[in-house]
Amino acid sequence: MGNRNTETGQIESIEELLLDDEAIAEQVLKIKRDRNAVILVHNYQRPEVQEIGDFVGDSLGLARQAAKTDADIVVFCGVHFMAETAYIINPSKLVLLPEMLAGCPLADMVTAQDVRRSREEHPGATVVSYVNTSADVKAESDYCCTSGNAIAVVKAVETDEILFFPDRNLGAYVAGQVPEKNVIAWDGYCPVHEHITAGQVRQALDEHPGAEVIAHPECRPEVLEIAHHVKSTSGMLDAALSSDAATFIVATEEAMLHQLTKAVPFKEFLPPAGEHICPNMKLITLSKVLWALQTLEPRVVVPEEVRGRALRSVERMLALG
């Protein structure tokens, strides 16, 4: 078996990668401190990865944390567009994505060319793009938004016509909440949320009488119609704390149950019937986080010409609070 370089702390063999989760987490936290790194973790990551995060949250919360961090290195445990957003905000930081193949099918459903073509078809409309998009798409947008502030962003837009990219379900939900605007939603979707059906939710309700449903706005309209609460992942915690219900059916990626159970241990959180897991979010492991910190790879960088234009849309979102 190999040895550790005591000066750099770097791995000289794979022996550390064969340690158990607790031992790997201990090494991650040590080298994080040594390198002045911050670990940002999305709510859909593996529970053991969530446990090493300096901040665990949704896209808006993570974007805010990336904007104000004093760390030299940002380790983003999420998917590619999230790490891109961190770099857009902090180009002077080293941004690491422990698994470069961790992408987002929803983000892949729209391109910069799609946005430009839609602008030509709807001159005068304002482009609002969900944070779940590439840097190239953000660069073509007027505003960025998250599921937590999409309604506020659309309300703040000056024009009556909005081109909303790329999630049709979130776009339909926003349109229903802001009827004074003409929201034209792109035909994209999150596979995890799209595959949660009203039937699955009703089955869970039948099995747990008295439970309330908390649904992510990326879910289908028929799921949102039967939900007691429609919330972003950060908003789900607020719903659980404010409600008198003791049991909740949570219509989103199943890893969200870890944070909810941890934050509100005296209540029960259950998924709808079926399995609702994002395979991309699960590509990042503790070993990959350790390897990223040891090697300072893989790095996420956005070309400056794209970054500067994308930053405008992100800053407009962050300026709304």
C-alpha positions in Angstrom: 0.0 0.0 0.0 1.2 3.5 -0.8 2.0 6.4 1.5 0.7 9.9 2.0 2.9 12.8 1.3 3.1 14.5 4.7 4.0 17.9 3.2 1.1 18.2 0.7 -1.4 15.7 2.2 -2.0 14.3 -1.2 -2.8 10.7 -1.9 0.1 8.6 -3.3 -2.1 5.5 -3.8 -5.7 4.5 -3.7 -5.7 3.4 -0.1 -7.6 6.4 1.2 -10.3 5.8 -1.4 -10.8 2.4 0.3 -11.6 3.9 3.7 -15.1 3.9 5.0 -17.3 7.0 4.7 -16.4 8.4 8.1 -12.7 8.2 7.5 -13.0 9.8 4.0 -15.2 12.6 5.4 -12.5 13.3 8.1 -9.9 13.6 5.4 -12.1 15.8 3.3 -12.7 18.2 6.2 -9.0 18.4 7.0 -7.8 19.2 3.5 -10.7 21.6 3.1 -9.4 23.6 6.0 -5.8 23.4 4.8 -6.8 24.7 1.3 -9.3 27.3 2.5 -12.1 25.7 0.5 -15.8 25.8 0.9 -18.1 22.9 0.1 -21.5 23.7 -1.3 -23.9 20.8 -1.5 -27.3 20.6 -3.2 -30.2 19.0 -1.3 -30.4 16.2 -3.9 -26.8 14.9 -3.1 -26.1 11.7 -1.3 -26.8 12.0 2.5 -23.1 11.4 3.3 -22.1 14.1 0.9 -24.6 16.5 2.4 -23.1 15.9 5.8 -19.7 17.4 4.8 -21.2 20.5 3.3 -20.5 24.0 4.7 -23.8 24.9 3.1 -26.6 22.6 2.0 -29.5 24.1 0.1 -31.3 24.8 -3.2 -30.1 26.6 -6.3 -30.8 30.1 -5.0 -29.2 29.5 -1.6 -26.1 28.0 -3.2 -25.8 30.9 -5.6 -26.0 33.4 -2.7 -23.4 31.4 -0.8 -21.1 31.3 -3.8 -21.5 35.1 -4.2 -20.3 35.9 -0.7 -17.7 33.2 0.1 -14.2 34.3 1.1 -12.8 30.9 0.4 -10.1 30.4 -2.3 -11.7 27.2 -3.6 -15.4 26.3 -4.2 -16.2 22.6 -4.3 -19.6 22.3 -5.8 -21.4 19.1 -5.0 -24.2 19.4 -7.5 -24.5 19.3 -11.3 -22.6 21.2 -14.0 -24.8 24.2 -14.4 -24.5 24.9 -10.7 -20.7 24.9 -10.7 -20.8 27.2 -13.8 -23.0 29.6 -11.9 -20.6 29.6 -9.0 -17.8 30.5 -11.5 -19.9 33.2 -13.2 -20.2 34.9 -9.8 -16.7 34.2 -8.6 -14.2 34.1 -11.5 -11.3 34.6 -9.2 -12.1 31.4 -7.3 -11.1 27.9 -8.2 -14.4 26.1 -8.8 -14.3 22.3 -8.6 -17.0 19.9 -9.7 -16.0 16.5 -8.3 -17.6 14.6 -11.2 -17.6 16.4 -14.5 -20.2 14.0 -16.0 -22.8 15.2 -13.4 -25.0 17.0 -15.9 -28.7 18.0 -16.0 -31.1 16.6 -18.6 -33.4 19.7 -18.1 -30.5 22.1 -18.8 -29.6 20.2 -21.9 -33.1 20.7 -23.3 -32.4 24.3 -24.4 -29.5 25.9 -26.2 -28.4 29.5 -26.7 -29.5 29.2 -30.3 -33.0 28.2 -29.1 -33.2 31.4 -27.1 -32.0 33.6 -29.9 -34.6 32.0 -32.3 -37.4 32.5 -29.7 -36.4 36.2 -29.3 -36.7 36.6 -33.1 -40.2 35.1 -33.0 -41.3 37.3 -30.0 -39.6 40.7 -30.4 -39.9 42.8 -27.3 -40.4 39.8 -24.9 -38.2 39.4 -21.8 -36.2 36.2 -21.5 -36.3 34.7 -18.0 -34.1 31.5 -17.7 -34.3 29.1 -14.9 -30.9 28.6 -13.1 -31.1 25.1 -14.5 -29.5 26.2 -17.8 -26.0 26.4 -19.2 -23.9 29.5 -19.0 -24.4 30.0 -22.7 -28.2 30.2 -22.2 -27.8 32.5 -19.2 -25.7 34.8 -21.4 -28.7 35.1 -23.8 -31.1 35.8 -21.0 -32.4 39.0 -19.4 -33.0 37.5 -16.0 -32.1 34.3 -14.3 -34.4 32.7 -11.7 -34.8 29.7 -9.4 -37.8 27.7 -8.4 -37.8 29.7 -5.1 -38.0 33.2 -6.7 -39.4 32.6 -10.2 -42.7 34.2 -9.4 -41.0 37.3 -7.9 -38.7 37.6 -10.9 -41.5 37.4 -13.5 -43.5 39.9 -11.5 -40.6 42.3 -11.5 -40.1 42.1 -15.3 -41.2 45.3 -17.1 -42.7 43.6 -20.2 -46.0 41.8 -20.3 -44.6 39.0 -22.4 -42.1 36.6 -20.9 -40.1 33.8 -22.6 -39.5 31.3 -19.9 -36.8 28.6 -20.3 -36.6 25.7 -20.1 -39.1 24.0 -17.6 -42.6 23.8 -18.9 -44.0 22.8 -15.5 -42.4 25.5 -13.5 -43.4 27.9 -16.3 -47.0 26.8 -16.1 -47.0 27.2 -12.4 -45.5 30.7 -12.6 -48.1 31.7 -15.3 -50.9 30.6 -13.0 -49.5 32.8 -10.2 -48.9 35.8 -12.3 -51.9 35.9 -14.6 -51.2 39.5 -15.7 -48.2 38.3 -17.7 -48.1 36.2 -20.8 -45.6 33.5 -19.9 -44.5 31.4 -22.9 -42.8 28.4 -21.5 -40.2 26.3 -23.4 -41.1 22.6 -23.7 -38.5 21.2 -21.3 -38.8 19.2 -18.1 -36.9 17.5 -15.2 -37.2 13.8 -15.7 -37.4 13.1 -12.0 -40.3 15.5 -11.4 -42.0 14.7 -14.7 -42.2 11.0 -13.7 -43.9 11.7 -10.4 -47.6 11.2 -11.1 -50.8 12.2 -9.4 -51.6 8.6 -9.0 -48.4 7.9 -7.0 -49.1 10.8 -4.7 -52.7 9.7 -4.1 -51.5 6.2 -3.4 -49.2 7.6 -0.7 -52.0 9.7 0.7 -54.3 6.7 0.9 -51.6 4.8 2.8 -51.0 7.8 5.2 -54.4 9.4 6.1 -53.9 13.0 7.4 -50.6 13.5 5.6 -50.0 16.7 3.6 -48.3 16.9 0.2 -45.3 19.2 -0.4 -44.5 19.3 -4.1 -41.7 20.9 -6.1 -43.0 23.3 -8.8 -41.1 21.3 -11.5 -43.8 18.6 -10.9 -46.7 18.2 -13.4 -49.7 20.5 -13.0 -51.9 17.6 -11.9 -49.5 16.9 -9.1 -49.4 20.5 -8.0 -53.2 20.7 -8.0 -53.4 18.1 -5.2 -50.5 19.5 -3.3 -51.0 21.3 0.0 -47.8 23.2 -0.4 -45.9 24.0 -3.6 -42.3 24.9 -2.6 -38.7 25.0 -3.7 -36.5 22.6 -1.7 -35.7 25.4 0.8 -39.3 26.3 1.1 -40.2 22.7 1.9 -38.6 23.1 5.3 -40.7 26.2 6.0 -43.8 24.4 5.0 -43.0 21.4 7.3 -42.3 23.8 10.3 -45.4 25.9 9.8 -47.9 23.1 9.2 -49.7 21.2 12.0 -49.4 18.0 10.0 -47.2 15.3 11.4 -46.6 13.4 8.1 -45.7 14.7 4.7 -45.6 13.2 1.2 -42.7 15.0 -0.5 -42.9 15.1 -4.3 -39.3 15.7 -5.3 -36.0 13.9 -5.5 -35.8 11.5 -2.6 -32.5 12.8 -1.1 -34.5 15.9 0.1 -35.9 13.6 2.7 -32.5 13.6 4.5 -32.4 17.3 5.1 -36.1 17.5 6.1 -35.8 14.6 8.6 -32.6 16.1 10.0 -34.1 19.6 10.4 -37.6 18.4 11.6 -36.9 15.0 13.3 -40.3 15.0 15.1 -42.2 14.8 11.8 -42.3 12.1 9.2 -41.4 12.6 5.5 -42.2 10.1 2.8 -41.8 9.9 -0.9 -44.7 9.2 -3.3 -45.0 5.6 -4.5 -42.2 4.6 -6.8 -38.6 5.6 -7.0 -37.6 9.2 -7.7 -33.8 9.5 -7.8 -31.7 11.8 -10.0 -28.8 9.6 -11.2 -26.7 12.7 -12.1 -26.9 14.0 -8.6 -25.7 10.7 -7.2 -22.5 10.6 -9.4 -20.7 12.6 -6.7 -19.3 10.6 -3.8 -17.2 11.3 -0.8 -14.2 9.8 -2.5 -14.6 12.1 -5.5 -14.8 15.1 -3.3 -11.6 14.0 -1.6 -9.9 13.4 -4.9 -11.0 16.9 -6.2 -9.6 18.6 -3.2 -6.3 16.6 -3.4 -5.8 17.2 -7.1 -7.7 20.5 -7.6 -9.5 18.9 -10.5 -11.9 18.8 -12.3 -12.2 22.6 -12.7 -15.1 24.4 -14.1 -14.4 27.6 -16.2 -16.7 29.8 -18.3 -15.1 31.8 -21.1 -15.0 35.5 -20.1 -17.1 36.7 -23.0 -19.9 34.3 -22.0 -19.4 34.8 -18.3 -19.8 38.6 -18.5 -23.1 38.4 -20.2 -24.4 35.6 -18.1 -23.4 37.5 -14.9 -25.9 40.2 -15.8 -28.8 37.9 -15.7 -27.6 36.3 -12.5 -27.0 39.6 -10.8 -30.5 40.8 -11.7 -31.9 37.8 -9.9 -29.7 38.2 -6.8 -30.6 41.9 -6.7 -34.2 41.0 -6.1 -33.2 39.6 -2.7 
